[in-house]
Structures are given as structure tokens and as C-alpha cells.
Amino acid sequence: MDELSKQGRPVDEVIAELTEKRANDVKWADGKTFGMVYDGGPSVHEVAEQAARLYLHENALNTQAFPSLAAIQREVVGWTSALLNGDDDVAGFLTSGGTESILCAVLAARKRAAAERGVIAPEIVLPETAHAAFHKAADNFGLIVRKVAVKADYTADVDAMALAVNENTALVVGSAPQYPQGVQDDIPAIAALAQSVGASCHVDACMGGFVLPFAERLGREVSPWDFRVDGVTTISADIHKLGYAPKGVSVILHRTKELRKYQTFVFGDWLGGFYASPNMQGTRSGLPMACAWAVMQHLGIDGYVDLTRQTLINADKMRAGIMAIDGIKVLGDGQFHLVAMASDPDASGTPVDAFALGDALLERGWYHDRQTPPDNLHSTVSNTNSGVIDDYLTDLEACVAAVRGDTTDDRSTTYATLE
Ligand SMILES: *Cc1c(COP(=O)(O)O)cnc(C)c1O
């Protein structure tokens, strides 16, 4: 184990080494990474960088000491609620990301079920496509997960979910859209199911929260998913994804302030003083909150509509291009910005191994996440990929031809890592 240098090092030297360290990181700025980094363009970088400099050191743990951060949180939450058609009763908080928003929603549902219905062995009912963060939340907070297989089109099988709902159900989950194949669940049916037992209903719009409202403004057909749907109690929406803010910020919204109480923690019996905490964090960086505020102010609705138009052009083009290549296909009928690409079992000729294809694409600089079953390559398409889709499809066609009949021994799928 290396030890920290005793006498420290000059600024220039430190920064030079950090710069060097990044040499092997994915080169997202060239648009060849599908996910992880969301590039809203030069002026979005500029406004975020300046906001970051202003708020690098501020602490949102105590919003009495930093009233600007209370205002920033209130305003960003309010704008997001309005985008999601919430009324004045909707209340929420900023969190550090989608996972934390989901942890908050699951905890609130558990506490609500205990308080209102006396549930002591709470359960979550979710489709198998719901994000891994719900399993993390259940593991952390001691809920039983009832995981239900999805239909052939990868959307939630609500009839099957109905068989899993019972008097211990604290939360029923749907996604708009879900991550793996990017299709949207039937939120009205899921919310009605939750209501039938008095449970909470969470809509995971971590991906869709800053896409669907603008897709709707572009005249796309978007089936109901937001606070216009009766029975939806919480929604998560990640500003650090298609909201184009830098990492570390998401929104959790509750239908009412009363429901929001189930997520907060207040403690008055500590020698350190009265302690109130809205989410999972204690000390909270003001930086991502200020960046989110600045990026949203800078873009406005029109800016987001433009970015969404471009994103959907990219995704539609990618889907059409994949479908036109013999040997591969798109999984599910996703209409938005997520694309899962797999081998086409109905294709003529030698089969294509999706992971061997992923290796070949990576050699040409294209980075996809891998998932299974079935083995497939996942893309979160965004404005980041504007201007490269034609090149991508040319490389894709060449790679499909090159890997036909090849397989790779590496069958691992990695969405996140520990070290
Ligand atoms: C990204 C994502 C999450 C988790 O969010 P993090 O910001 O990675 O913690 C949850 N649900 C969906 C649908 C997502 O796309």
C-alpha cells in the first residue's frame, strides 16, 4: 500500500498527474460512449463549470447557513414538478443521484405502510426490468422483493404483478422508461394496482424524467406516466442524465408534503443540536445542486426540447440502422433514447455473438454496456452522440461482418464495479 507523500506536492505537479491518470478513461467527448456522460454542448459545460467554481465548497447540510442552497433546491424541485405535471401539493428534494432517489422512495413507502396500515413485513412488487437500485434499497431497508417476469415485449406484466400484491405490499414499481430495453411500463395499471391495497407507487423516471416531457412537446406519443396518473405517489428523475447537469444530482418527488414526511429524518435529542436530514446524506455538496440550477436555467424548456429532438433523431437513426443489418436486432419496441442490440436468431447466415460484436466495436472506440439475458449491448443515446451515428452504423456493419461465427469467452456484464 502506498503512503501519502509526507511533504505534499506543488499544484502543477498534482494536476499534471491527474491529467495523465485519465489517459485510459473512455473518451466521451468524441461522442463514442453510449451512456455515463451526457454532453449538452459547449455553453452547457461553460455554465456548469462556472456554477461549480462558485459552489465548490458550500455545504447544503445546513440550509440556514446557506439559504441560497435552500432556494436552489426549492426552485429545481419546483421546475421538475411542473415538468412532471405535479400540482402545488407535490413536494420533493434533491438527492445525489437516481439510486439515492430510489432509496428515499422505498424507505418512505416502508414507513408509510407501517404507519398507515401497520405493515411489519413490507414487500416491494416490481417487474424484473426495474433498476437494481430497488434491490439495493430492499436489501438495505429490509423489504422482501417480489420480482415478476416481464412480457415478451419487455414491459411489466401487470396481471402477473397483481398476483404478487398482498396486504404486506408497501410499494409497487413501474419505469418510464425502464433501463434495460428502454420500453415504458403501463403506469396507470401499475398505479391502480398499488391503490387497490393502499400501497405506494413509484415511477422510476430516472431516465425519462428529462426526456418524456420534451418528447411530448415535440408531438411524440407518450403514454401517461407522471403525476397526471392517479395513484402515483413518488417519481424519481435524474438531472445528471438527460438533464445534462454534471454528476451528483437527481430529484425525488412525492405527491404531497404529508407523504414526503415519510422520507425525512429529524432528531432533537442529540448533544450536537437539532438534526434534520432530507435524504441519505449528511454533509451535502452544494456543487451539483448549483450546477443543476445553472444548467436548467441556461437551457430552459426550449433548450431541452432541442436536445431531446437531437437525442431522438440519434436514437431513431440507430434503431433503423441496426434493424437494417442482417444478423442483429433491437430488443423491444423502445420509442425513446435507450437501445438494446442483440443477435437476431431469425437472421440468415452464421450467428453474431453480441459480446464479440461489443469487443470489435470497442476496438474502434465505441463503448457500450453489456447485459443479459439475452446477451446484448446497451446504449443510452443522448446529444453526446450527435454527429457520429452515421460513422457508428458504418463501423457496426463492418464489425457484424467481421465477427460472424466468432465468440468471446468473456461473458461478463458490468454495469457498476466496487473497486
Ligand atoms: C440510472 C438509473 C437509475 C439509478 O440512478 P444512478 O444515478 O445511477 O444512481 C435508476 N433507474 C433508472 C431507470 C436509471 O436509468
The ligand as a Gaussian input file, in Angstrom:
#p B3LYP/6-31G(d) Opt

LIG

0 1
 C      -29.595000       5.440000     -13.856000
 C      -30.842000       4.837000     -13.394000
 C      -31.067000       4.608000     -12.035000
 C      -30.004000       4.807000     -10.989000
 O      -29.503000       6.087000     -10.990000
 P      -27.998000       6.459000     -10.573000
 O      -27.960000       7.906000     -10.885000
 O      -27.080000       5.618000     -11.414000
 O      -27.829000       6.187000      -9.139000
 C      -32.303000       4.121000     -11.686000
 N      -33.239000       3.854000     -12.598000
 C      -33.055000       4.054000     -13.917000
 C      -34.156000       3.753000     -14.884000
 C      -31.840000       4.537000     -14.346000
 O      -31.633000       4.728000     -15.663000

